[in-house]
Amino acid sequence: MNLAQVISYGTFYLTFASNTRRSGVITSLRGRIAFPSSRGPQPKAGETWHVTIAGENPKRTVYFLSCIEKVENGA
């Protein structure tokens, strides 16, 4: 998966990939699986976005991300 480039506390640049288990995209952050929040822009596979952590699941194994701004288009 991707390495996150930290730009300030709690904000990151992440590149999303196709989710092979269900529709949509997926990425990783701090060793956890991460998905874009359903309440906002939905990245496409290969796109890099400026994101923040919007929440996590109760077991703290998955992050949900708020997508702030698209930085780079997919290939």
N, C-alpha and C positions, 0 to 999 in steps of 0.2 A: 504494500500500500504506500501511502505518501508520508513524507515528513512535513510537519507544519512549520512554517516560518512565523515566529511570534513577532508581532509589530507593536503591541502594547499589551498590558495585562488583560487577558481574556479575549483578545482578537487575534485572528489567524488568517493566513492565506492557505487554502486547501484546494486540491484538484480532485474532482469527483470521477468515479468510474461506474460502469453499468453494474447494477445489482443482478447477479445471476440467479438469485433465489426468488425474487419477486420484481415487479415493475419498479422503475425509478432508478435512483443512483445511490451510491454508498461511498464512504471514505473512512479514514481512521484518524484518530487524534489521541495522543497520550496513551497509546496502546489499547484503545477502545474503538469499537465500531461506531460510526457516526452517520446519521441521516439528516437531510434537510428537514426542518420543521414544516409541517403541512400548512402552516399559516404564513405563507410568504412566497417569494420567488422560488421556482423549482429549477435547479441547475440541470444541465444536460451532461452526459458522459464526456469527459475530456476538458470540461470548462474549469477554470480556476476562479474561485470566489473569495472575497473578504468576508469572514464569518465570525460570529460570536457563539458561545455556548448558551442555548436557550433553556436547556434542562437536561435531565438524565432519567433513566428508568429507576424503579425502586431498588433494584439489586446493584445499581451503579456499574453496569457493564456496557451501557450504550449511552452516547450523547445525542441530543437533538440540537441542531444548529439553526441559528437565524442567519440567513444569507443577506448580506448588506449590499454588496456591489460585485458585479462580474468584472474580473480583472483581465481574463484572457479567454478567448474562444477555444473550443475543442479542435482537435486535429481533423 
